[in-house]
Amino acid sequence: MTRTQDRRAAYTRRAGLLAAGALPLLAFPRPGLGWLAWALLVPGLLGLRAAPDAREAAVRGWWFGAGFLLAALHWTVPNIGPGLLLVAVVFGAPWAVWGWAARTLLPTRPWASLIVLPSIWVLIEYLRSWHALGGPWALLGTSQWRHPTVLALAGVGGVWLVGFAIVAVNTALTLALTERRVRLPALAAATAILSAGPLAFALLDEPRTERTVTVALVQPGVVHGPGPRFDEGERITAGLPSVDLVVWGESSVGFDLARRPDLRRRLAALAAHGDVLVNEDARDARGRISKSTILVGDDGVRGRYVKTRLVPFGEYIPFRPVLGWLTRVSEAAGEDRVPGTGAGVLTAGGVPIGPSVCFESAFPDLGRAVVRKGARVIVIQSATSTFQDGWAPAQHASLAAVRAAETGRPVVQAALTGVSVAFDARGRRRARLDTDERGAATVTLRLPPPEARTPFVRYGDHVILLSFLVTVVYPAVTVVRRRRARPE
């Protein structure tokens, strides 16, 4: 085979890894084949194991990561256009380490691979979840949002533990296919890991109900213009029965309420049905724009929370002096929104609630933070109309189930145009309005007592710490052993 043929064959195999990286997206909404997540990494792992050496495996791992990100973030094309390729190439690079480890460990140290490969994957997800680098989307563990018994692992170790388990099972299946000497033990390991979620679900007691809260989620649908949108939200709310809280979606109020006393009076009148939580997206008197959650009672404005984690390119452009050119070729933010200062808690209907605005629901630490501050319900306000016909609205709604399982608190999400959802404290769905539905969904949710805390809320990201120790310690031990094995 000539050098040209060798190069062509190498790129063909790398392209295969690019395609293999896209496969996990099938586990997320809209395809929704969450049960397949436990095997969708196998084709990629087989391709990495078959690499001729560790260096090529690292390159293939990079291609795998780029393929995963291209598929997972395809919905951002209207906002960042060709910038998605740059994101995929740059943030796909950490998977080179995963590829190298797969080629190194699968054939020689199968039992180590069951721990090290999931640890590296979890650390990669944690790295790309840093909000300054874009934030989390399509974390592997969120693919299990439909399965509360699996999500019980999130109550123990956050979404990270669910992702760890998925990668571990995929690794075990790869070993069963390629290493005859460990086939039966590998299958036994996969079975044991799959059983961990249901076991955790059984062991984590159903918290007793101290009281209930009734929430109405208002979804006006695609309504153009801030005036008609406000009017439609008002019309839907006026037809509701009495509830504890009425939630409007993100950007449901396109006016500065501080300068619109007429709108404040209209909202206060609606509060006769229950406290109203709206979201203001407008330029204030100083010319700044922020996304503000505003709680209105029958006596007027009672509290405010300003969105802290902004959407990269949609609400601000990272490194605008360098990447500002994207506004000329896409719908990237023309100016940066002003972020808030951190998680906060409001009290609606006598219940402490943890407000979260749209993309913020993707961050595990924010859900944990508001619960530690006393929130008994997490309330998400969302607007995904830019991606109305794609997979993003359903994927975004699925995150509420994961946050519920992690925190042991009910989670509701009101979206302007769908998907609006409600989940109980164990991640079981209680209400849903899809993107083709209009009106309101009213749901009564049972509240655990304030002192009820999941292990994840109590102890935080211990899975990340353990993964870091495994990823760092194992290579160090390997190097030491090799040096000791060398002849003097």
MARROBA-648573 format. One record per residue (C-alpha): residue in one letter; y, z, x. Coordinates in Angstrom, 1 decimal, always signed. Each point is the difference from the previous one (the first is absolute). Last residue first. Example, Ala and Ser with C-alpha at 12.3 -4.5 7.8 and 13.67 -1.06 7.14 Angstrom:
2
SITE aa     c2     c3     c1
SITE  S   -1.1   +7.1  +13.7
SITE  A   -3.4   +0.7   -1.4
***
This chain:
488
SITE aa     c2     c3     c1
SITE  E   -1.7  +36.0  +19.4
SITE  P   -1.8   -1.8   -2.7
SITE  R   +1.9   -0.4   -3.3
SITE  A   -1.3   +2.1   -2.8
SITE  R   +2.8   +2.6   +0.3
SITE  R   +2.6   -2.7   -0.3
SITE  R   -1.7   -1.4   -3.1
SITE  R   -0.3   +3.4   -1.6
SITE  V   +3.7   +0.7   +0.5
SITE  V   +1.0   -3.4   -1.5
SITE  T   -2.2   +0.7   -3.0
SITE  V   +1.5   +3.4   -0.5
SITE  A   +3.5   -1.4   +0.0
SITE  P   -0.9   -2.8   -2.4
SITE  Y   -1.4   +2.6   -2.4
SITE  V   +2.9   +2.4   +0.3
SITE  V   +2.8   -2.3   -1.1
SITE  T   -1.5   -1.6   -3.1
SITE  V   -1.8   +3.1   -1.0
SITE  L   +3.1   +2.2   +0.4
SITE  F   +2.1   -2.4   -1.9
SITE  S   -2.5   -0.2   -2.8
SITE  L   -0.1   +3.8   -0.2
SITE  L   +3.8   +0.1   -0.3
SITE  I   +0.1   -2.7   -2.6
SITE  V   -2.7   +1.7   -2.1
SITE  H   +2.1   +3.2   +0.3
SITE  D   +2.9   -1.7   -1.8
SITE  G   +1.0   +2.8   -2.3
SITE  Y   -1.6   +3.4   -0.2
SITE  R   +1.0   +1.5   -3.3
SITE  V   +0.9   -3.2   -1.9
SITE  F   -3.1   -1.7   +1.4
SITE  P   -2.2   +3.0   -0.8
SITE  T   +1.1   -0.3   -3.7
SITE  R   +2.4   +2.6   -1.3
SITE  A   -0.1   +2.0   -3.3
SITE  E   +2.8   +2.6   +0.3
SITE  P   +2.3   -1.8   -2.5
SITE  P   -2.7   +0.1   -2.7
SITE  P   -1.6   -3.3   -0.9
SITE  L   +1.9   -2.1   -2.6
SITE  R   -1.8   -1.9   -2.8
SITE  L   +1.5   -3.3   -0.9
SITE  T   +1.2   -1.4   -3.3
SITE  V   +0.7   -3.7   +0.0
SITE  T   +2.5   -2.3   -1.7
SITE  A   +0.1   -3.7   +1.0
SITE  A   +3.1   -1.9   -0.9
SITE  G   +1.1   -3.5   -0.9
SITE  R   -1.0   -3.3   +1.6
SITE  E   -3.3   -1.4   +1.2
SITE  D   -0.7   -3.1   +2.2
SITE  T   +0.3   +1.9   +3.3
SITE  D   -2.5   +2.6   -1.0
SITE  L   +0.7   +3.3   -1.8
SITE  R   -2.5   +2.8   +0.9
SITE  A   -0.9   +3.5   -1.1
SITE  R   -2.4   +2.8   +0.9
SITE  R   -1.6   -1.2   +3.3
SITE  R   -2.0   +2.5   +1.9
SITE  G   +1.4   +1.0   +3.4
SITE  R   -1.1   +3.6   +0.0
SITE  A   +3.4   +1.5   -1.2
SITE  D   +0.2   -2.5   -2.9
SITE  F   +1.2   -3.6   +0.4
SITE  A   +2.8   -1.8   -1.8
SITE  V   +1.0   -3.7   +0.3
SITE  S   +2.8   -2.6   -0.3
SITE  V   -0.8   -3.4   +1.5
SITE  G   +2.4   -1.4   -1.1
SITE  T   +3.4   -1.6   -0.6
SITE  L   +2.3   +3.0   +0.4
SITE  A   -2.7   +2.2   +1.5
SITE  A   -0.6   +3.6   -1.1
SITE  Q   -2.5   +1.8   +2.2
SITE  V   -1.8   +3.3   -0.8
SITE  V   -1.9   +2.3   +2.3
SITE  P   -1.9   +3.1   -1.0
SITE  R   -0.4   +2.5   +2.9
SITE  G   -3.0   +0.8   +2.2
SITE  T   +2.0   -1.2   +3.0
SITE  E   -2.3   -2.6   +1.6
SITE  A   -1.7   -1.0   -3.3
SITE  A   +3.3   -0.6   -1.7
SITE  R   +1.4   -1.9   +3.0
SITE  V   -3.0   -2.2   -0.1
SITE  A   +0.3   -0.8   -3.7
SITE  A   +3.7   -0.7   +0.4
SITE  L   -0.8   -2.6   +2.7
SITE  S   -1.8   -2.2   -2.6
SITE  A   +3.4   -0.8   -1.6
SITE  H   +1.2   -1.7   +3.2
SITE  Q   -3.1   -2.1   +0.3
SITE  A   +0.4   -1.1   -3.7
SITE  P   +3.7   -0.9   +0.6
SITE  A   -0.7   -1.8   +3.3
SITE  W   -2.7   -2.4   -1.1
SITE  G   +2.3   -2.8   -1.0
SITE  D   +1.7   -1.2   -3.2
SITE  Q   +2.6   +2.7   -0.1
SITE  F   +0.8   +0.0   +3.8
SITE  T   +3.8   +0.1   -0.3
SITE  S   -0.6   +2.1   -3.2
SITE  T   -1.3   +2.9   +2.1
SITE  A   +2.2   +2.9   -1.3
SITE  S   -1.3   +3.5   +0.3
SITE  Q   +0.8   +3.6   -0.9
SITE  I   -2.7   +2.5   +1.0
SITE  V   -0.3   +3.5   -1.4
SITE  I   -2.2   +2.6   +1.7
SITE  V   -0.9   +3.0   -2.2
SITE  R   -0.2   +3.6   +0.9
SITE  A   +2.6   -0.1   +2.7
SITE  G   +0.4   +3.3   +1.9
SITE  K   +1.5   -0.9   +3.4
SITE  R   -3.6   -0.3   +1.4
SITE  V   -0.7   -2.5   -2.8
SITE  V   +3.1   -2.0   +1.0
SITE  A   -1.1   -0.1   +3.7
SITE  R   -3.6   -1.1   -0.7
SITE  G   +1.2   -2.9   -2.1
SITE  L   +2.5   -1.0   +2.8
SITE  D   -2.7   +0.3   +2.7
SITE  P   -2.3   -2.5   -1.7
SITE  F   +2.5   -2.8   +0.1
SITE  A   -0.7   -2.9   -2.3
SITE  S   +1.8   +1.7   -2.9
SITE  E   +3.2   -0.5   +2.0
SITE  F   -0.1   -3.7   -0.8
SITE  C   +1.1   +0.6   -3.6
SITE  V   +2.3   +3.0   -0.1
SITE  S   -1.6   +3.5   +0.1
SITE  P   +1.0   +3.0   -2.1
SITE  G   -1.9   +3.2   +0.3
SITE  I   +0.1   +1.9   -3.2
SITE  P   +0.5   +3.7   -0.8
SITE  V   -0.7   +0.6   -3.7
SITE  G   +2.4   +1.6   -2.5
SITE  G   +0.4   -3.3   -1.8
SITE  A   +1.2   -1.5   +3.2
SITE  T   +0.6   +1.9   +3.3
SITE  L   +0.8   -2.0   +3.1
SITE  V   -1.7   +0.2   +3.4
SITE  G   +1.1   -1.6   +3.3
SITE  A   -1.4   -2.1   +2.9
SITE  G   +2.4   -1.0   +2.7
SITE  T   +3.5   -0.9   +1.0
SITE  G   +0.7   -3.0   -2.2
SITE  P   +0.3   -3.6   +1.3
SITE  V   +3.1   -2.3   -0.3
SITE  R   -1.0   -3.5   -0.9
SITE  D   +0.4   -2.7   +2.7
SITE  E   +1.8   -3.3   -0.7
SITE  G   -1.2   -3.5   -0.8
SITE  A   -3.5   +1.2   -0.4
SITE  A   -2.6   -2.6   +0.7
SITE  E   -0.3   -2.8   -2.6
SITE  S   -1.1   -2.6   +2.6
SITE  V   +1.3   -2.6   +2.5
SITE  R   +3.6   +1.0   +0.5
SITE  T   -0.7   +3.8   -0.5
SITE  L   -2.6   -0.3   +2.8
SITE  W   +2.8   -0.5   +2.5
SITE  G   +0.6   +3.7   -0.1
SITE  L   -3.0   +0.6   +2.2
SITE  V   +1.7   +0.8   +3.3
SITE  P   +3.3   +1.7   -1.1
SITE  R   -1.9   +1.3   -3.1
SITE  F   -2.5   +2.0   +2.1
SITE  P   -1.9   +1.0   -3.1
SITE  I   +1.4   -1.9   -3.1
SITE  Y   +0.8   +2.2   -3.0
SITE  E   -0.9   +0.1   -3.6
SITE  G   -2.6   -2.9   -0.3
SITE  F   -0.2   -0.6   +3.8
SITE  P   -1.8   +3.3   +0.5
SITE  V   -0.1   +2.0   -3.3
SITE  L   +1.9   +3.2   +0.3
SITE  R   -1.5   +3.5   +0.5
SITE  T   +2.5   +2.6   -1.2
SITE  K   +0.9   -0.9   -3.6
SITE  V   +2.7   +2.2   -1.2
SITE  Y   -0.8   +2.9   -2.3
SITE  R   +2.4   +1.3   -2.7
SITE  G   +0.2   +2.8   -2.4
SITE  R   +1.2   +1.3   -3.4
SITE  V   +2.2   -2.8   -1.3
SITE  G   +1.2   +0.6   -3.6
SITE  D   -0.4   +2.8   -2.5
SITE  D   -2.9   -1.7   -2.0
SITE  G   -1.7   -0.4   +3.3
SITE  V   +0.2   -2.7   +2.7
SITE  L   -1.9   -0.1   +3.2
SITE  I   +1.2   -2.7   +2.5
SITE  T   -2.2   -1.7   +2.6
SITE  S   +2.3   -1.8   +2.4
SITE  K   -0.6   -3.3   +1.8
SITE  S   +3.0   -0.4   +2.3
SITE  I   +3.0   -2.4   +0.3
SITE  R   +3.2   +0.9   +1.8
SITE  G   +3.5   -1.3   -1.0
SITE  R   +1.7   +3.4   +0.1
SITE  A   +0.3   +0.1   -3.8
SITE  D   -3.8   -0.6   -0.3
SITE  R   -1.8   -3.4   +0.1
SITE  A   -2.9   +0.0   -2.4
SITE  D   -3.7   +0.7   -0.3
SITE  E   -0.4   +3.1   -2.2
SITE  N   -3.5   +1.1   -1.1
SITE  V   -0.6   +1.9   -3.2
SITE  L   -1.7   +3.2   -0.9
SITE  V   +0.6   +1.0   -3.6
SITE  D   -0.6   +3.6   -1.3
SITE  G   -1.7   -0.1   -3.4
SITE  H   +0.6   -1.7   -3.3
SITE  A   +3.4   +1.6   -0.4
SITE  A   +0.5   -1.4   +3.5
SITE  L   +1.0   -3.3   -1.6
SITE  A   +3.4   +1.4   -0.9
SITE  A   +0.5   +1.1   +3.6
SITE  L   -0.9   -3.6   +1.1
SITE  R   +2.7   -1.4   -2.3
SITE  R   +2.5   +2.5   +1.2
SITE  R   -0.7   -0.9   +3.6
SITE  L   +0.4   -3.6   -0.9
SITE  D   +3.5   +0.6   -1.4
SITE  P   +1.0   +2.2   +3.0
SITE  R   -0.4   -3.0   +2.2
SITE  R   +1.6   +0.7   +3.4
SITE  A   -2.5   +2.6   +1.2
SITE  L   -2.7   -2.0   -1.7
SITE  D   +0.5   -2.8   +2.6
SITE  F   -1.6   -2.9   -1.9
SITE  G   -3.3   -1.9   +0.3
SITE  V   -2.0   +2.6   -1.8
SITE  S   -3.8   -0.9   -0.2
SITE  S   +0.1   -0.6   +3.8
SITE  E   -3.4   +1.7   +0.3
SITE  G   -1.8   +0.7   -3.3
SITE  W   +0.9   +2.3   -2.9
SITE  V   -1.8   +3.3   -0.5
SITE  V   +0.2   +2.1   -3.2
SITE  L   -0.9   +3.6   +0.4
SITE  D   -1.2   +2.9   -2.1
SITE  V   -0.6   -2.1   -3.1
SITE  S   +1.4   -0.4   -3.5
SITE  P   -1.1   -3.2   -1.7
SITE  L   +1.3   -3.3   +1.4
SITE  G   +2.0   -2.6   -1.8
SITE  A   +3.3   +0.8   +1.7
SITE  T   -1.8   -0.5   +3.3
SITE  I   -0.9   -3.6   -0.7
SITE  R   +3.6   -0.9   -1.1
SITE  E   +1.6   +1.8   +3.0
SITE  G   -2.3   -1.8   +2.5
SITE  E   +0.9   -3.3   -1.7
SITE  D   +3.8   +0.8   +0.1
SITE  F   -0.2   +0.9   +3.7
SITE  R   -1.7   -3.2   +0.8
SITE  P   +2.5   -2.0   -2.1
SITE  G   +2.8   +1.5   +2.0
SITE  P   -1.6   -0.2   +3.4
SITE  G   -0.7   -3.8   -0.3
SITE  H   -3.3   -1.8   -0.6
SITE  V   -2.7   +1.8   -1.9
SITE  V   -3.6   -0.4   +1.2
SITE  G   -1.9   +2.8   -1.5
SITE  P   +1.5   +3.1   -1.8
SITE  Q   -2.6   +2.4   +1.3
SITE  V   +0.7   +3.7   -0.9
SITE  L   -2.5   +2.6   +1.0
SITE  A   -0.1   +3.0   -2.4
SITE  V   -1.2   +3.3   +1.4
SITE  T   -1.6   +3.0   -1.7
SITE  V   -0.6   +3.0   +2.1
SITE  T   -2.9   +2.5   -0.3
SITE  R   -0.5   +3.6   +0.9
SITE  E   -2.0   +2.3   +2.3
SITE  T   -3.0   -2.3   +0.1
SITE  R   -2.8   +1.3   +2.3
SITE  P   -0.6   -2.0   +3.1
SITE  E   -3.2   -2.1   +0.0
SITE  D   -1.8   +1.5   +3.0
SITE  L   -0.3   -2.0   +3.2
SITE  L   -3.7   +0.3   +0.7
SITE  A   -1.1   -2.8   -2.4
SITE  F   +2.6   -2.4   +1.1
SITE  A   -0.8   +0.8   +3.6
SITE  L   -3.6   -0.9   -0.6
SITE  P   +0.9   -3.2   -1.8
SITE  G   +2.1   -1.0   +3.0
SITE  A   -2.5   +1.0   +2.7
SITE  S   -2.9   -2.0   -1.5
SITE  L   +1.2   -3.2   +1.5
SITE  I   +0.0   +1.7   +3.4
SITE  A   -3.6   +1.1   -0.4
SITE  T   -1.2   -3.4   -1.1
SITE  A   +1.7   -1.7   +3.0
SITE  A   -1.6   +2.5   +2.3
SITE  A   -3.4   -0.7   -1.5
SITE  L   +0.5   -3.7   +0.4
SITE  A   +0.9   +0.7   +3.7
SITE  P   -3.1   +2.2   +0.4
SITE  L   -2.2   -2.8   -1.4
SITE  R   +1.5   -2.8   +2.2
SITE  V   +0.3   +2.0   +3.2
SITE  R   -2.5   -1.9   +2.2
SITE  R   +0.6   -3.3   -1.8
SITE  E   +3.6   -0.1   +1.1
SITE  T   +1.8   -3.0   -1.6
SITE  L   -0.2   +0.2   -3.8
SITE  A   -0.3   +3.8   -0.2
SITE  L   +2.7   +0.4   +2.5
SITE  T   +2.3   -2.1   -2.1
SITE  L   -0.8   +2.1   -3.0
SITE  A   +0.8   +3.2   +1.9
SITE  T   +3.4   -1.5   +1.1
SITE  N   +0.8   -1.0   -3.6
SITE  V   -0.9   +3.6   -1.1
SITE  A   +2.3   +1.5   +2.7
SITE  V   +2.8   -2.4   -0.9
SITE  I   -0.1   +1.2   -3.7
SITE  A   -0.3   +3.6   +1.0
SITE  F   +3.1   -0.1   +2.2
SITE  G   +1.9   -1.8   -2.7
SITE  V   -0.8   +2.8   -2.5
SITE  L   +0.9   +2.6   +2.7
SITE  W   +3.4   -1.6   +0.6
SITE  V   +0.9   -0.1   -3.7
SITE  G   +0.4   +3.7   +0.3
SITE  G   -2.4   +2.4   +1.7
SITE  V   -1.6   +2.2   -2.6
SITE  G   +1.7   -1.2   -3.2
SITE  A   -0.4   -3.6   +1.3
SITE  L   -3.7   +0.6   +0.2
SITE  A   +0.1   +0.6   -3.8
SITE  L   +1.0   -3.6   -0.1
SITE  V   -3.6   -1.0   +0.1
SITE  T   -0.8   +1.9   -3.2
SITE  P   +3.3   -1.3   -1.5
SITE  H   -1.1   -3.6   +0.4
SITE  R   +2.6   -2.5   -1.2
SITE  W   +2.3   +0.7   +2.9
SITE  Q   -2.6   -0.8   +2.6
SITE  S   +2.0   -2.8   +1.6
SITE  T   +2.5   +2.7   +1.0
SITE  G   -2.2   +1.0   +2.9
SITE  L   +0.6   -3.3   +1.8
SITE  L   +3.7   +0.5   +0.3
SITE  A   +1.4   -3.0   -1.8
SITE  W   +3.6   +0.8   +0.7
SITE  P   +1.4   +2.8   +2.2
SITE  G   +3.5   -0.1   +1.4
SITE  G   +2.1   -2.7   +1.7
SITE  L   +0.1   +1.1   +3.7
SITE  A   +2.8   +2.6   -0.6
SITE  H   -2.0   +1.2   -3.0
SITE  W   -2.9   +1.0   +2.2
SITE  S   -3.1   -1.3   -1.9
SITE  R   -0.7   -2.5   +2.8
SITE  L   -1.0   +2.8   +2.3
SITE  Y   -2.1   +1.9   -2.6
SITE  E   -1.9   -3.2   -0.8
SITE  I   -0.7   -0.6   +3.6
SITE  L   -1.1   +3.7   +0.4
SITE  V   -2.4   -0.4   -2.9
SITE  W   -1.6   -3.1   +1.5
SITE  I   -0.4   +1.7   +3.4
SITE  S   -1.7   +3.0   -1.6
SITE  P   -2.3   -2.2   -2.1
SITE  L   -1.1   -1.8   +3.1
SITE  V   -0.5   +3.2   +2.1
SITE  I   -2.2   +2.0   -2.4
SITE  L   -2.7   -2.4   -1.1
SITE  S   +0.4   -1.8   +3.4
SITE  A   -1.1   +3.1   +1.8
SITE  W   -3.4   -0.2   -1.8
SITE  P   -0.4   -3.7   +1.0
SITE  R   +0.6   +0.5   +3.7
SITE  T   -1.1   -3.2   +1.8
SITE  P   +0.1   -2.9   -2.4
SITE  L   +2.7   +1.3   -2.4
SITE  L   +2.1   +1.8   +2.7
SITE  T   +1.7   -2.5   +2.2
SITE  R   +0.3   -2.9   -2.4
SITE  A   +1.3   +2.2   -2.7
SITE  A   +2.3   +1.9   +2.4
SITE  W   +1.7   -3.2   +1.1
SITE  G   +0.5   -1.2   -3.5
SITE  W   +1.5   +3.3   -1.0
SITE  V   +2.3   -0.1   +3.0
SITE  A   +1.0   -3.5   -0.9
SITE  W   +0.7   +1.3   -3.5
SITE  P   +3.2   +1.4   +1.4
SITE  A   +1.4   -3.6   +0.3
SITE  G   +0.0   -0.8   -3.7
SITE  F   +3.4   +1.7   -0.2
SITE  V   +1.7   -2.6   +2.2
SITE  V   -1.8   -3.1   -1.2
SITE  A   +0.0   +0.9   -3.6
SITE  V   +3.6   +1.1   -0.1
SITE  L   +1.1   -3.2   +1.8
SITE  L   -1.9   -2.1   -2.4
SITE  L   +1.5   +1.9   -2.9
SITE  G   +3.5   -0.8   +1.4
SITE  P   -0.6   -3.6   -1.2
SITE  G   +1.2   +1.0   -3.5
SITE  I   +1.2   +3.7   +0.0
SITE  N   +0.8   +0.7   -3.6
SITE  P   -1.7   -2.8   -1.9
SITE  V   -3.0   +0.2   +2.4
SITE  T   -0.5   +3.7   -0.7
SITE  W   -3.0   -0.7   -2.3
SITE  H   -2.1   -1.1   +2.9
SITE  L   +0.0   +3.5   +1.4
SITE  A   -3.7   +0.9   -0.2
SITE  A   -1.1   -3.6   +0.8
SITE  L   +2.2   -0.5   +3.1
SITE  L   -0.6   +3.6   +1.0
SITE  F   -3.8   -0.3   +0.0
SITE  G   +0.1   -3.4   +1.8
SITE  A   +2.2   +1.5   +2.7
SITE  G   -2.4   +2.9   +0.4
SITE  F   -2.9   -2.4   +0.4
SITE  W   +1.9   -2.1   +2.5
SITE  W   +0.7   +3.1   +2.1
SITE  G   -3.6   +1.0   -0.2
SITE  R   -1.0   -3.5   +1.2
SITE  V   +2.2   +0.5   +3.0
SITE  A   -1.5   +3.4   +0.7
SITE  A   -3.5   -1.4   -0.4
SITE  E   +0.9   -2.7   +2.5
SITE  R   +0.9   +2.7   +2.5
SITE  A   -3.2   +2.1   -0.8
SITE  D   -2.3   -2.9   +0.9
SITE  P   -2.0   -2.9   -1.6
SITE  A   +1.2   +1.0   -3.5
SITE  A   -3.0   +0.4   -2.4
SITE  R   +1.0   +3.7   -0.7
SITE  L   +3.4   -1.2   -1.2
SITE  G   -1.4   -2.6   -2.3
SITE  L   -2.5   +2.4   -1.5
SITE  L   +2.8   +2.6   -0.5
SITE  G   +2.1   -2.6   -1.8
SITE  P   -2.9   -1.0   -2.3
SITE  V   -0.8   +3.7   -0.7
SITE  L   +3.6   +1.0   -1.0
SITE  L   -0.6   -1.0   -3.6
SITE  A   -3.0   +2.3   -0.4
SITE  W   +1.3   +3.3   -1.4
SITE  A   +3.1   -1.8   -1.4
SITE  L   -2.3   -1.8   -2.4
SITE  W   +0.1   +2.9   -2.4
SITE  G   +3.7   -0.5   -0.3
SITE  L   -0.3   -3.5   -1.5
SITE  G   +3.4   +0.1   -1.6
SITE  P   +0.8   -3.6   +0.3
SITE  R   +3.5   +0.9   -1.1
SITE  P   -0.1   +2.7   +1.4
SITE  F   -1.6   +1.0   +3.3
SITE  A   -3.6   -0.5   +1.2
SITE  L   +0.5   -3.7   +0.4
SITE  L   +2.7   +0.7   +2.6
SITE  P   -2.8   +1.1   +2.3
SITE  L   -0.9   -3.6   +0.6
SITE  A   +3.3   -1.0   +1.8
SITE  G   -1.1   +1.3   +3.4
SITE  A   -3.2   -2.1   -0.3
SITE  A   +2.2   -3.1   -0.2
SITE  L   +1.9   +0.9   +3.2
SITE  L   -3.4   +0.8   +1.5
SITE  G   -1.2   -3.5   -0.8
SITE  A   +3.2   -1.4   +1.5
SITE  R   -1.0   +1.9   +3.2
SITE  R   -3.4   -1.8   -0.1
SITE  T   +1.7   -3.4   -0.3
SITE  Y   +2.4   +0.9   +2.7
SITE  A   -2.9   +0.8   +2.4
SITE  A   -1.8   -3.2   -1.0
SITE  R   +3.1   -2.1   +0.8
SITE  R   +0.4   +1.7   +3.3
SITE  D   -3.6   -0.6   +1.0
SITE  Q   +0.3   -3.6   -1.1
SITE  T   +3.1   -0.5   +2.1
SITE  R   -1.8   +1.7   +3.0
SITE  T   -2.9   -2.4   -0.4
SITE  M   -3.4   +1.0   -1.4
***
